[in-house]
Amino acid sequence: MSHLPLLALRQLELTYPSRSGTVHALAAINLTIEAGEFVCIVGPSGCGKTSLLRIIAGIHHATSGEALVEGQAISGPAANRGVVFQQPALYPWLTLAGNIGFGPRMRGVSAQQRGERVNHLLQLVGLHEFGQRAPYELSGGMQQRAAIARVLINEPQIMLMDEPFGALDALTREHMQDELLTIWRATQTTIILITHSVEEAVYLGTRTLVMSARPGRVVADIATPFSRETGVGREIKARPDFIATREIILRQIWQQ
């Protein structure tokens, strides 16, 4: 029996109408991602990164080509693909624990099972003392950790992240990068993350994909093994091999 990758994109194309004419957003995207990978996507503004993520999420549909999870066509949003956006968008009328447990609650999971899972995830994301707080009582970084936990409680095969740390200050962003690596190592959830920061991509991803200017194509697929190391983040980012990899990816973007 042949092996099926967790995610396969085949000759994916996306066009859509605009006031100035037809926009060719994505062209001939061919990509496979295996379970447990952490794939970062970078590229110039407007290259179609978010459009690609939304097709994988099932929010948008490709004009042509295939998007498959374990060989099954993506036809719309599903619990096996969770999305973390730049803004946490937590429900302000629920506590942090209530936000995290909202999905299982809607599916009819018992209060006991839900509570156990929520407590586990609050521990995992370092928010075990804040479960009964309202979202507005927490910092941006804490809210984003809660948003990640809200996705993880549904046990998705793939977690899709669209600039999840873009709205955070520089120090909080670095801290959140380390938090995300800890969560990924603990759960082995497959992650696909869009970022404008090449340094962030090199630090977090097992692979970094570079997309071309519109129409977006994958023009480079570069191994970035630093996420599998457990050293201090700032020390890793200062290493010559890290800097060299970052510069290779930057040059790929500048050539677009």
C-alpha positions as CSV (number, residue, x, y, z in Angstrom):
1,M,0.0,0.0,0.0
2,S,1.5,3.4,-1.0
3,H,2.1,6.0,1.6
4,L,-0.2,9.0,1.8
5,P,1.2,12.2,3.1
6,L,-0.8,14.1,5.7
7,L,-1.3,17.0,3.4
8,A,-0.9,17.1,-0.4
9,L,-1.4,20.1,-2.7
10,R,-1.4,19.2,-6.4
11,Q,-1.4,21.8,-9.2
12,L,-3.3,24.2,-7.0
13,E,-4.4,27.4,-8.7
14,L,-6.4,30.4,-7.4
15,T,-7.9,33.2,-9.4
16,Y,-10.6,35.7,-8.4
17,P,-12.3,38.7,-9.9
18,S,-11.5,42.3,-8.7
19,R,-12.4,45.8,-9.9
20,S,-9.2,46.0,-11.9
21,G,-9.7,42.5,-13.5
22,T,-8.9,38.9,-12.7
23,V,-6.3,38.3,-10.0
24,H,-4.1,35.3,-10.4
25,A,-3.2,34.7,-6.7
26,L,-1.7,31.2,-6.8
27,A,-0.1,29.2,-9.6
28,A,0.8,25.5,-9.8
29,I,1.3,24.9,-6.0
30,N,2.7,21.4,-5.5
31,L,3.5,20.5,-1.9
32,T,3.4,17.6,0.5
33,I,3.7,17.8,4.3
34,E,4.1,14.8,6.6
35,A,2.7,14.4,10.1
36,G,4.7,16.1,12.8
37,E,6.4,18.7,10.6
38,F,6.5,22.4,11.4
39,V,6.4,24.2,8.0
40,C,6.8,28.0,7.8
41,I,5.9,30.0,4.8
42,V,7.5,33.3,3.9
43,G,7.4,35.5,0.8
44,P,6.8,39.1,-0.4
45,S,3.6,40.9,0.6
46,G,0.6,39.9,-1.6
47,C,2.1,36.6,-2.7
48,G,-0.8,34.5,-1.6
49,K,0.4,33.1,1.7
50,T,-2.9,33.7,3.5
51,S,-4.9,32.5,0.5
52,L,-3.0,29.3,0.5
53,L,-3.6,28.8,4.3
54,R,-7.3,29.5,3.8
55,I,-7.6,26.9,1.1
56,I,-5.9,24.3,3.4
57,A,-8.3,25.4,6.2
58,G,-11.3,24.9,3.8
59,I,-12.4,28.6,4.1
60,H,-11.6,29.3,0.5
61,H,-11.7,26.9,-2.5
62,A,-9.0,26.6,-5.2
63,T,-10.0,27.4,-8.7
64,S,-8.3,24.2,-9.9
65,G,-6.1,21.5,-8.5
66,E,-6.4,19.4,-5.4
67,A,-5.9,19.9,-1.7
68,L,-6.0,16.6,0.2
69,V,-5.6,15.5,3.8
70,E,-4.7,11.8,4.0
71,G,-5.9,11.4,0.4
72,Q,-9.3,13.0,1.1
73,A,-10.3,16.2,-0.6
74,I,-10.7,19.3,1.5
75,S,-14.3,20.4,1.0
76,G,-14.6,22.9,3.9
77,P,-13.6,23.6,7.4
78,A,-13.2,20.6,9.7
79,A,-12.0,19.7,13.2
80,N,-8.9,18.1,11.9
81,R,-7.6,21.5,10.8
82,G,-7.5,24.3,13.4
83,V,-6.7,27.9,12.7
84,V,-4.9,30.4,14.9
85,F,-5.2,34.0,13.6
86,Q,-3.1,37.1,14.3
87,Q,-5.8,38.3,16.7
88,P,-6.9,35.8,19.3
89,A,-10.6,36.6,19.0
90,L,-11.6,35.0,22.3
91,Y,-15.2,35.3,23.5
92,P,-15.2,38.2,26.0
93,W,-18.2,36.8,27.9
94,L,-16.4,33.5,28.7
95,T,-13.6,32.8,31.0
96,L,-10.3,31.5,29.6
97,A,-11.3,28.0,30.6
98,G,-14.7,28.5,29.0
99,N,-13.1,29.7,25.7
100,I,-10.7,26.7,25.6
101,G,-13.5,24.3,26.3
102,F,-16.0,25.8,23.9
103,G,-15.5,23.4,21.0
104,P,-15.9,20.2,23.1
105,R,-18.9,21.8,24.9
106,M,-20.6,22.3,21.5
107,R,-19.9,18.7,20.6
108,G,-21.5,17.4,23.8
109,V,-18.4,16.3,25.6
110,S,-19.2,15.7,29.3
111,A,-18.2,18.4,31.8
112,Q,-15.8,16.1,33.5
113,Q,-13.9,15.1,30.4
114,R,-14.0,18.7,29.2
115,G,-12.6,20.0,32.5
116,E,-9.8,17.5,32.5
117,R,-8.8,18.4,29.0
118,V,-9.0,22.1,29.7
119,N,-6.9,21.8,32.8
120,H,-4.3,19.8,30.9
121,L,-4.0,22.4,28.2
122,L,-3.9,25.3,30.6
123,Q,-0.9,23.6,32.2
124,L,0.6,23.0,28.7
125,V,0.4,26.7,27.7
126,G,1.4,28.0,31.1
127,L,-2.0,29.5,32.0
128,H,-3.1,27.1,34.8
129,E,-3.5,30.0,37.3
130,F,-5.7,32.1,34.9
131,G,-8.5,29.7,33.9
132,Q,-11.2,31.8,35.6
133,R,-10.0,35.1,34.3
134,A,-11.7,37.0,31.5
135,P,-9.7,37.5,28.3
136,Y,-9.5,41.3,28.7
137,E,-7.7,40.7,32.0
138,L,-4.8,39.1,30.2
139,S,-1.9,40.3,28.1
140,G,-1.8,39.8,24.3
141,G,0.7,37.0,24.6
142,M,-1.5,35.2,27.2
143,Q,-4.5,35.6,25.0
144,Q,-2.7,34.1,22.0
145,R,-1.6,31.1,24.2
146,A,-5.2,30.6,25.1
147,A,-6.2,30.8,21.4
148,I,-3.6,28.0,20.7
149,A,-5.1,25.9,23.5
150,R,-8.6,26.5,22.1
151,V,-7.4,24.9,18.8
152,L,-5.4,22.1,20.4
153,I,-8.3,20.9,22.5
154,N,-10.0,19.7,19.3
155,E,-6.9,17.5,18.7
156,P,-6.4,18.7,15.1
157,Q,-4.1,16.9,12.7
158,I,-2.9,20.3,11.4
159,M,-2.7,23.6,13.2
160,L,-2.7,26.5,10.7
161,M,-1.2,29.8,12.0
162,D,-1.5,33.1,10.2
163,E,1.0,35.6,11.6
164,P,0.1,34.6,15.1
165,F,2.7,36.8,16.8
166,G,2.5,39.8,14.4
167,A,0.6,42.0,16.8
168,L,3.0,41.3,19.8
169,D,5.9,43.4,21.0
170,A,9.4,42.1,20.2
171,L,10.2,40.6,23.6
172,T,6.8,38.9,23.9
173,R,7.1,37.6,20.4
174,E,10.4,35.9,21.2
175,H,8.9,34.4,24.3
176,M,5.9,33.1,22.3
177,Q,8.2,31.5,19.8
178,D,9.8,29.4,22.6
179,E,6.3,28.6,24.0
180,L,5.1,27.4,20.6
181,L,8.2,25.2,20.2
182,T,7.5,23.7,23.6
183,I,3.9,23.0,22.7
184,W,4.8,21.5,19.3
185,R,7.4,19.2,20.9
186,A,4.9,18.1,23.5
187,T,2.0,17.5,21.1
188,Q,3.8,16.7,17.8
189,T,0.8,18.4,16.0
190,T,1.7,19.3,12.4
191,I,2.0,23.1,12.2
192,I,1.9,25.4,9.1
193,L,2.8,28.9,10.0
194,I,2.8,32.1,7.9
195,T,5.2,34.8,9.0
196,H,6.8,37.9,7.5
197,S,9.9,37.3,9.8
198,V,12.5,35.2,8.1
199,E,14.3,34.8,11.5
200,E,11.1,33.5,13.0
201,A,10.6,31.0,10.2
202,V,14.2,29.7,10.5
203,Y,13.9,29.3,14.2
204,L,10.5,27.7,14.3
205,G,10.2,25.6,11.2
206,T,11.6,22.2,10.3
207,R,11.2,23.5,6.7
208,T,10.8,27.0,5.3
209,L,8.9,27.5,2.1
210,V,9.6,30.6,0.0
211,M,6.8,31.9,-2.2
212,S,7.2,34.1,-5.3
213,A,5.5,37.4,-6.0
214,R,2.0,37.0,-7.4
215,P,1.0,34.6,-8.8
216,G,2.3,32.8,-5.8
217,R,4.5,29.7,-6.4
218,V,6.7,27.8,-4.0
219,V,10.2,28.7,-5.3
220,A,12.3,27.2,-2.5
221,D,11.9,24.5,0.1
222,I,14.7,24.9,2.6
223,A,15.4,22.6,5.6
224,T,15.7,24.5,8.9
225,P,16.6,22.0,11.6
226,F,17.0,24.5,14.5
227,S,13.5,23.9,15.9
228,R,14.6,20.4,16.9
229,E,17.3,21.8,19.1
230,T,16.7,22.7,22.8
231,G,19.3,25.4,23.3
232,V,18.6,29.0,24.3
233,G,16.8,30.8,21.5
234,R,19.0,33.9,21.4
235,E,22.2,31.7,21.3
236,I,20.8,29.6,18.4
237,K,19.8,32.8,16.5
238,A,23.4,34.1,16.9
239,R,25.1,31.0,15.5
240,P,26.8,31.3,12.1
241,D,24.8,28.4,10.6
242,F,21.5,30.0,11.7
243,I,22.6,33.3,10.2
244,A,23.7,31.7,7.0
245,T,20.4,29.9,6.6
246,R,18.5,33.1,7.2
247,E,20.5,34.9,4.6
248,I,19.9,32.2,2.0
249,I,16.1,32.6,2.5
250,L,16.3,36.4,2.5
251,R,18.1,36.3,-0.9
252,Q,15.4,34.0,-2.2
253,I,12.8,36.5,-1.2
254,W,14.7,39.5,-2.6
255,Q,15.0,37.8,-6.0
256,Q,11.2,37.6,-6.3
